């Protein structure tokens, strides 16, 4: 059960009358900006995850070296 193109056109006209074109343009640009920021944040997290793993590996290696030094002493 879908909408015909006439029903969609009437719905679009009602929405434009209620909200106005300026308000709809603002809503559209705000929604687009939010999606853009979300995508950017998702892409920024990947290098941070790799950097965190490297730091964790370095810390683990340092702990292993420290425990070996304590055993030798």
N, CA, C and O atoms as a GROMACS GRO file, in nm:
protein
  292
    1UNK      N    1   0.085  -0.118   0.000
    1UNK     CA    2   0.000   0.000   0.000
    1UNK      C    3   0.089   0.124   0.000
    1UNK      O    4   0.143   0.162   0.104
    2UNK      N    5   0.105   0.184  -0.115
    2UNK     CA    6   0.191   0.300  -0.127
    2UNK      C    7   0.111   0.424  -0.163
    2UNK      O    8  -0.011   0.420  -0.181
    3UNK      N    9   0.181   0.532  -0.173
    3UNK     CA   10   0.119   0.658  -0.210
    3UNK      C   11   0.135   0.679  -0.360
    3UNK      O   12   0.240   0.647  -0.418
    4UNK      N   13   0.033   0.732  -0.422
    4UNK     CA   14   0.044   0.768  -0.564
    4UNK      C   15   0.114   0.903  -0.573
    4UNK      O   16   0.128   0.972  -0.472
    5UNK      N   17   0.156   0.942  -0.690
    5UNK     CA   18   0.228   1.067  -0.705
    5UNK      C   19   0.137   1.186  -0.675
    5UNK      O   20   0.185   1.290  -0.630
    6UNK      N   21   0.005   1.172  -0.700
    6UNK     CA   22  -0.087   1.281  -0.669
    6UNK      C   23  -0.096   1.301  -0.517
    6UNK      O   24  -0.099   1.415  -0.470
    7UNK      N   25  -0.102   1.192  -0.443
    7UNK     CA   26  -0.110   1.203  -0.297
    7UNK      C   27   0.018   1.264  -0.240
    7UNK      O   28   0.012   1.345  -0.148
    8UNK      N   29   0.133   1.225  -0.294
    8UNK     CA   30   0.260   1.281  -0.248
    8UNK      C   31   0.268   1.431  -0.279
    8UNK      O   32   0.319   1.508  -0.198
    9UNK      N   33   0.217   1.471  -0.396
    9UNK     CA   34   0.218   1.613  -0.433
    9UNK      C   35   0.129   1.694  -0.338
    9UNK      O   36   0.167   1.803  -0.295
   10UNK      N   37   0.012   1.642  -0.305
   10UNK     CA   38  -0.077   1.711  -0.212
   10UNK      C   39  -0.012   1.720  -0.074
   10UNK      O   40  -0.019   1.825  -0.009
   11UNK      N   41   0.050   1.612  -0.029
   11UNK     CA   42   0.119   1.612   0.100
   11UNK      C   43   0.230   1.715   0.102
   11UNK      O   44   0.246   1.788   0.200
   12UNK      N   45   0.308   1.722  -0.006
   12UNK     CA   46   0.416   1.820  -0.015
   12UNK      C   47   0.361   1.963  -0.008
   12UNK      O   48   0.418   2.048   0.060
   13UNK      N   49   0.252   1.989  -0.078
   13UNK     CA   50   0.192   2.122  -0.076
   13UNK      C   51   0.143   2.158   0.064
   13UNK      O   52   0.159   2.272   0.108
   14UNK      N   53   0.083   2.063   0.135
   14UNK     CA   54   0.035   2.089   0.270
   14UNK      C   55   0.152   2.121   0.363
   14UNK      O   56   0.145   2.212   0.444
   15UNK      N   57   0.261   2.045   0.350
   15UNK     CA   58   0.379   2.068   0.434
   15UNK      C   59   0.437   2.206   0.406
   15UNK      O   60   0.474   2.277   0.499
   16UNK      N   61   0.446   2.244   0.279
   16UNK     CA   62   0.500   2.376   0.243
   16UNK      C   63   0.411   2.487   0.298
   16UNK      O   64   0.462   2.588   0.347
   17UNK      N   65   0.280   2.470   0.291
   17UNK     CA   66   0.189   2.572   0.343
   17UNK      C   67   0.203   2.585   0.494
   17UNK      O   68   0.202   2.696   0.547
   18UNK      N   69   0.216   2.471   0.563
   18UNK     CA   70   0.223   2.475   0.709
   18UNK      C   71   0.356   2.534   0.757
   18UNK      O   72   0.357   2.622   0.842
   19UNK      N   73   0.467   2.485   0.701
   19UNK     CA   74   0.598   2.526   0.752
   19UNK      C   75   0.660   2.642   0.676
   19UNK      O   76   0.737   2.718   0.734
   20UNK      N   77   0.630   2.657   0.552
   20UNK     CA   78   0.692   2.761   0.471
   20UNK      C   79   0.825   2.714   0.414
   20UNK      O   80   0.890   2.627   0.472
   21UNK      N   81   0.865   2.769   0.302
   21UNK     CA   82   0.986   2.723   0.233
   21UNK      C   83   1.112   2.758   0.310
   21UNK      O   84   1.208   2.680   0.309
   22UNK      N   85   1.114   2.872   0.377
   22UNK     CA   86   1.235   2.912   0.451
   22UNK      C   87   1.262   2.816   0.568
   22UNK      O   88   1.375   2.774   0.590
   23UNK      N   89   1.157   2.783   0.642
   23UNK     CA   90   1.172   2.691   0.755
   23UNK      C   91   1.215   2.553   0.705
   23UNK      O   92   1.300   2.489   0.767
   24UNK      N   93   1.157   2.506   0.594
   24UNK     CA   94   1.195   2.376   0.539
   24UNK      C   95   1.340   2.376   0.493
   24UNK      O   96   1.411   2.277   0.510
   25UNK      N   97   1.386   2.487   0.436
   25UNK     CA   98   1.525   2.498   0.392
   25UNK      C   99   1.619   2.492   0.512
   25UNK      O  100   1.723   2.427   0.507
   26UNK      N  101   1.582   2.559   0.621
   26UNK     CA  102   1.663   2.556   0.743
   26UNK      C  103   1.667   2.415   0.802
   26UNK      O  104   1.773   2.369   0.845
   27UNK      N  105   1.553   2.348   0.805
   27UNK     CA  106   1.549   2.212   0.858
   27UNK      C  107   1.636   2.120   0.773
   27UNK      O  108   1.709   2.037   0.826
   28UNK      N  109   1.628   2.135   0.642
   28UNK     CA  110   1.709   2.053   0.551
   28UNK      C  111   1.858   2.076   0.570
   28UNK      O  112   1.936   1.981   0.572
   29UNK      N  113   1.897   2.202   0.582
   29UNK     CA  114   2.041   2.230   0.599
   29UNK      C  115   2.090   2.183   0.736
   29UNK      O  116   2.203   2.136   0.748
   30UNK      N  117   2.007   2.196   0.838
   30UNK     CA  118   2.044   2.147   0.971
   30UNK      C  119   2.059   1.995   0.971
   30UNK      O  120   2.154   1.942   1.028
   31UNK      N  121   1.967   1.927   0.907
   31UNK     CA  122   1.974   1.780   0.900
   31UNK      C  123   2.096   1.736   0.820
   31UNK      O  124   2.164   1.641   0.858
   32UNK      N  125   2.124   1.805   0.710
   32UNK     CA  126   2.242   1.773   0.630
   32UNK      C  127   2.371   1.795   0.707
   32UNK      O  128   2.464   1.715   0.699
   33UNK      N  129   2.376   1.904   0.782
   33UNK     CA  130   2.495   1.932   0.864
   33UNK      C  131   2.515   1.828   0.973
   33UNK      O  132   2.628   1.789   1.004
   34UNK      N  133   2.404   1.783   1.031
   34UNK     CA  134   2.413   1.680   1.136
   34UNK      C  135   2.466   1.549   1.078
   34UNK      O  136   2.549   1.483   1.140
   35UNK      N  137   2.417   1.511   0.961
   35UNK     CA  138   2.464   1.388   0.896
   35UNK      C  139   2.611   1.400   0.860
   35UNK      O  140   2.688   1.306   0.878
   36UNK      N  141   2.651   1.516   0.809
   36UNK     CA  142   2.790   1.540   0.772
   36UNK      C  143   2.881   1.530   0.894
   36UNK      O  144   2.987   1.468   0.887
   37UNK      N  145   2.841   1.592   1.004
   37UNK     CA  146   2.920   1.586   1.127
   37UNK      C  147   2.928   1.444   1.182
   37UNK      O  148   3.032   1.402   1.233
   38UNK      N  149   2.818   1.370   1.172
   38UNK     CA  150   2.816   1.231   1.219
   38UNK      C  151   2.914   1.146   1.138
   38UNK      O  152   2.990   1.068   1.195
   39UNK      N  153   2.911   1.161   1.007
   39UNK     CA  154   3.004   1.085   0.921
   39UNK      C  155   3.149   1.122   0.953
   39UNK      O  156   3.236   1.034   0.957
   40UNK      N  157   3.175   1.250   0.974
   40UNK     CA  158   3.310   1.295   1.006
   40UNK      C  159   3.356   1.235   1.139
   40UNK      O  160   3.471   1.192   1.151
   41UNK      N  161   3.268   1.233   1.238
   41UNK     CA  162   3.303   1.176   1.368
   41UNK      C  163   3.330   1.027   1.357
   41UNK      O  164   3.420   0.975   1.422
   42UNK      N  165   3.253   0.957   1.275
   42UNK     CA  166   3.274   0.814   1.258
   42UNK      C  167   3.410   0.787   1.192
   42UNK      O  168   3.479   0.692   1.229
   43UNK      N  169   3.447   0.869   1.096
   43UNK     CA  170   3.577   0.852   1.029
   43UNK      C  171   3.692   0.890   1.120
   43UNK      O  172   3.801   0.832   1.110
   44UNK      N  173   3.672   0.988   1.207
   44UNK     CA  174   3.777   1.031   1.299
   44UNK      C  175   3.805   0.926   1.406
   44UNK      O  176   3.916   0.919   1.458
   45UNK      N  177   3.706   0.844   1.440
   45UNK     CA  178   3.723   0.744   1.545
   45UNK      C  179   3.816   0.632   1.503
   45UNK      O  180   3.885   0.575   1.588
   46UNK      N  181   3.822   0.599   1.377
   46UNK     CA  182   3.904   0.488   1.332
   46UNK      C  183   4.053   0.510   1.360
   46UNK      O  184   4.116   0.421   1.416
   47UNK      N  185   4.112   0.624   1.326
   47UNK     CA  186   4.254   0.644   1.360
   47UNK      C  187   4.276   0.648   1.510
   47UNK      O  188   4.381   0.603   1.558
   48UNK      N  189   4.182   0.700   1.586
   48UNK     CA  190   4.197   0.705   1.730
   48UNK      C  191   4.200   0.564   1.788
   48UNK      O  192   4.276   0.537   1.882
   49UNK      N  193   4.118   0.474   1.732
   49UNK     CA  194   4.118   0.335   1.780
   49UNK      C  195   4.252   0.270   1.752
   49UNK      O  196   4.306   0.200   1.838
   50UNK      N  197   4.308   0.293   1.634
   50UNK     CA  198   4.437   0.235   1.600
   50UNK      C  199   4.546   0.294   1.690
   50UNK      O  200   4.636   0.223   1.734
   51UNK      N  201   4.538   0.423   1.716
   51UNK     CA  202   4.636   0.489   1.803
   51UNK      C  203   4.625   0.435   1.946
   51UNK      O  204   4.726   0.414   2.012
   52UNK      N  205   4.502   0.414   1.993
   52UNK     CA  206   4.482   0.360   2.128
   52UNK      C  207   4.541   0.219   2.138
   52UNK      O  208   4.604   0.186   2.238
   53UNK      N  209   4.520   0.137   2.036
   53UNK     CA  210   4.575   0.000   2.037
   53UNK      C  211   4.728   0.005   2.043
   53UNK      O  212   4.789  -0.074   2.114
   54UNK      N  213   4.788   0.097   1.968
   54UNK     CA  214   4.934   0.108   1.968
   54UNK      C  215   4.984   0.150   2.106
   54UNK      O  216   5.083   0.096   2.155
   55UNK      N  217   4.917   0.244   2.168
   55UNK     CA  218   4.957   0.289   2.302
   55UNK      C  219   4.943   0.175   2.402
   55UNK      O  220   5.029   0.156   2.488
   56UNK      N  221   4.834   0.099   2.391
   56UNK     CA  222   4.812  -0.014   2.482
   56UNK      C  223   4.921  -0.120   2.463
   56UNK      O  224   4.970  -0.177   2.560
   57UNK      N  225   4.958  -0.146   2.338
   57UNK     CA  226   5.065  -0.244   2.311
   57UNK      C  227   5.198  -0.195   2.366
   57UNK      O  228   5.274  -0.274   2.423
   58UNK      N  229   5.227  -0.067   2.350
   58UNK     CA  230   5.351  -0.011   2.404
   58UNK      C  231   5.354  -0.021   2.556
   58UNK      O  232   5.458  -0.053   2.614
   59UNK      N  233   5.242   0.006   2.620
   59UNK     CA  234   5.235  -0.002   2.766
   59UNK      C  235   5.254  -0.146   2.812
   59UNK      O  236   5.322  -0.171   2.912
   60UNK      N  237   5.196  -0.239   2.741
   60UNK     CA  238   5.211  -0.381   2.777
   60UNK      C  239   5.356  -0.424   2.761
   60UNK      O  240   5.410  -0.496   2.845
   61UNK      N  241   5.420  -0.380   2.653
   61UNK     CA  242   5.560  -0.414   2.629
   61UNK      C  243   5.648  -0.356   2.741
   61UNK      O  244   5.740  -0.423   2.787
   62UNK      N  245   5.620  -0.234   2.784
   62UNK     CA  246   5.695  -0.172   2.891
   62UNK      C  247   5.679  -0.250   3.022
   62UNK      O  248   5.775  -0.268   3.096
   63UNK      N  249   5.557  -0.295   3.049
   63UNK     CA  250   5.533  -0.375   3.170
   63UNK      C  251   5.612  -0.506   3.166
   63UNK      O  252   5.667  -0.548   3.267
   64UNK      N  253   5.616  -0.570   3.050
   64UNK     CA  254   5.691  -0.695   3.035
   64UNK      C  255   5.840  -0.670   3.060
   64UNK      O  256   5.905  -0.746   3.130
   65UNK      N  257   5.891  -0.562   3.003
   65UNK     CA  258   6.033  -0.529   3.021
   65UNK      C  259   6.063  -0.498   3.167
   65UNK      O  260   6.166  -0.539   3.219
   66UNK      N  261   5.973  -0.426   3.234
   66UNK     CA  262   5.994  -0.393   3.376
   66UNK      C  263   5.993  -0.518   3.462
   66UNK      O  264   6.072  -0.530   3.556
   67UNK      N  265   5.904  -0.611   3.432
   67UNK     CA  266   5.899  -0.734   3.514
   67UNK      C  267   6.023  -0.819   3.491
   67UNK      O  268   6.069  -0.886   3.583
   68UNK      N  269   6.078  -0.819   3.370
   68UNK     CA  270   6.202  -0.894   3.342
   68UNK      C  271   6.319  -0.832   3.419
   68UNK      O  272   6.403  -0.904   3.473
   69UNK      N  273   6.323  -0.699   3.424
   69UNK     CA  274   6.430  -0.631   3.497
   69UNK      C  275   6.423  -0.661   3.646
   69UNK      O  276   6.526  -0.677   3.712
   70UNK      N  277   6.302  -0.668   3.700
   70UNK     CA  278   6.285  -0.698   3.842
   70UNK      C  279   6.329  -0.841   3.872
   70UNK      O  280   6.388  -0.868   3.977
   71UNK      N  281   6.301  -0.934   3.781
   71UNK     CA  282   6.340  -1.072   3.801
   71UNK      C  283   6.494  -1.087   3.800
   71UNK      O  284   6.550  -1.169   3.873
   72UNK      N  285   6.561  -1.009   3.717
   72UNK     CA  286   6.706  -1.017   3.705
   72UNK      C  287   6.775  -0.955   3.828
   72UNK      O  288   6.887  -0.993   3.863
   73UNK      N  289   6.709  -0.862   3.890
   73UNK     CA  290   6.769  -0.792   4.004
   73UNK      C  291   6.767  -0.869   4.132
   73UNK      O  292   6.815  -0.821   4.234
   0.00000   0.00000   0.00000
